[in-house]
Amino acid sequence: MKAGTYYRLCPYLSEDYNLSEIKPDKVQAMINETNEYMDRNEPFLEAIAANLLNDRYRHQLIKDHAMNFWNTHDYSLPWKTSYKRITKLSR
């Protein structure tokens, strides 16, 4: 998938539903309207799924590994820790 590819799925709903809606008839209406949207846009949804299932490019994999490594290791900068130490000492 090209960098910057953006897909927006926005089914038209007949009314503004609250995300915390619990009334069974309204929940069922949301489900029905969303299913109708998916049926009308099936080719578009299949194209999105196919793009998402494609193998990632090498540069994307490298970036994924780098971000994973960055997010799972502590890279506190020395000045940050010394700053914390200085502020504790000055109190």
C-alpha positions in Angstrom: 0.0 0.0 0.0 1.3 3.4 -0.9 2.4 5.7 2.0 -0.3 8.1 2.8 -3.2 5.9 1.6 -6.3 6.7 3.5 -9.6 4.9 3.5 -12.7 6.4 5.2 -15.6 4.1 5.9 -18.6 6.3 6.9 -21.9 4.6 6.5 -24.9 6.9 6.2 -27.1 6.5 9.2 -30.7 7.7 9.2 -30.2 9.5 12.5 -27.4 10.5 14.9 -26.9 7.6 17.2 -25.1 7.9 20.5 -22.1 5.5 20.8 -23.4 4.3 24.2 -26.8 3.4 22.7 -28.3 0.3 24.3 -31.9 0.3 23.1 -32.2 -3.0 21.2 -34.3 -1.4 18.4 -31.8 1.4 17.8 -28.9 -1.0 18.0 -30.5 -3.2 15.4 -31.3 -0.2 13.2 -27.6 0.7 13.3 -26.6 -2.8 12.4 -29.0 -3.0 9.5 -27.9 0.4 8.1 -24.3 -0.6 8.4 -24.9 -3.9 6.7 -26.7 -2.1 3.8 -23.7 0.2 3.5 -21.4 -2.8 3.3 -23.5 -4.5 0.7 -23.7 -1.4 -1.5 -19.9 -0.9 -1.2 -18.7 -4.5 -1.4 -16.2 -3.9 -4.2 -14.6 -1.0 -2.4 -14.4 -3.0 0.9 -12.8 -5.9 -1.0 -10.2 -3.6 -2.5 -9.4 -2.2 0.9 -9.1 -5.7 2.3 -6.8 -6.8 -0.6 -4.6 -3.8 0.0 -4.3 -4.4 3.7 -3.4 -8.1 3.2 -0.6 -7.3 0.7 2.9 -7.8 2.0 4.6 -4.7 3.3 7.5 -3.1 1.4 11.0 -3.6 2.7 11.2 0.0 3.9 7.9 -0.4 5.8 9.2 -3.5 7.5 12.4 -1.8 8.5 10.4 1.1 9.9 8.1 -1.3 11.8 11.1 -3.0 13.4 12.7 0.3 14.3 9.6 1.6 15.9 9.0 -1.6 17.8 12.6 -1.5 19.0 12.3 2.2 20.0 9.0 1.6 21.8 10.2 -1.5 23.7 13.6 -0.1 24.9 14.3 2.8 27.3 16.1 5.6 25.5 16.0 8.1 28.3 18.4 10.9 27.4 21.2 11.5 30.0 20.2 15.1 30.3 16.7 14.1 31.3 17.8 11.9 34.1 20.4 14.5 35.3 17.7 17.2 35.1 15.5 15.1 37.3 18.4 14.6 39.7 19.2 18.3 39.8 15.6 19.3 40.4 15.4 16.8 43.3 18.6 18.2 44.8 17.5 21.8 44.6 14.3 21.3 46.5 
